[in-house]
Every structure is written in C-alpha cells, then in structure tokens.
Amino acid sequence: QVQLQESGPGLVKPSQTLSLACTVSGGSITANYYAWSWIRQPPGKGLEWMGGISDDASTHYTPSLKSRTSISRDTSKNQFSLQLTSVTPEDTAVYYCSKDRPGYGGMDYWGQGTQVTVSS
C-alpha cells in the first residue's frame, strides 16, 4: 500500500518561496504509469490541483500557478517536491501530496496534509 507524507515549514514570509517535500513509501515514484500531484485547500475553499509529475519526470501545472510553481523529484529518496515562489497570504492553505488514480480521474492515495501559513 502506498503511503505519502508531506514535510516542510508551516510558516513562510510574504515574497519568499514555499518549499515542501513528499516522501513516498510502498511504491516507486518512477514506476510505469504512476503520476504524483500537489493539491491545496485554502481556508473555506475547495481543493485546488496545483500540478503533478509523471513517471518520466514530465510536469504539468494549473495555468493560474504555472509561473510560480515548480515540481521536481529525487529518485534516490523516492521523494517529490513543490516550490512556490513569491508567496502572498492568499497562498495560505493546507497542502497535500497525492498519487493519481491509474486509468481514472482523481487520486487514490493522499498524504495527511500540512498547514502552511503565509504571514509576516
């Protein structure tokens, strides 16, 4: 069974870079047909898919965040990461990493989520 766990600072200052890592166990991030995503949920709002990375390291991002978002992987650690630059208080949210569900929409495994607050 795949397990995911987010890690990183819970507080980031405006204009700085938000950096989170997702450590995966029970499956390889390079496995054929596996893909991995970052999703966030601001207070009082719905889930927002931010972007993802596929088994061949190709990446995709939601247009509204593409200019500020970078997703990468470290195969030696079985880990993929999120970088969000130039953050503002509007980026305050619970951030989740997840595994895409093969052959269907949505996700089949989620991390527990981590709260990130953008504040001076």
QUIJOMO-V743144 format. One line per field, one symbol per residue. phi: phi as a letter, one per 40 degrees, with the letter a starting at -180 (. if undefined). A space follows every 10 residues. Layout:
phi=???
This chain:
phi=.cbbacaicc bbcdgcbcbb bbcbbgaccc cdgcabbbbb bcdgbccbcc iabcccgcba bcdcbdcbba bbbbccbfbb bbbbcfcbdc ccacbbbabc ccgbcgbbbb ccgbcbbbac
